[in-house]
């Protein structure tokens, strides 16, 4: 998947939160959102 252009509409997605709950981007429609992640930062693989 190519990276989106700056300022474009992001694709719809759902990710697990740190508490294991699913969080959808649609839950924050009309709000500013910052997504921060550390891939495999604390994982064993």
Secondary structure, 3 states (H helix, E strand, C coil): CCCCCCCCCCCCCEEECCCCCEEEHHHHCCCCCCCCCCCCCCCCC
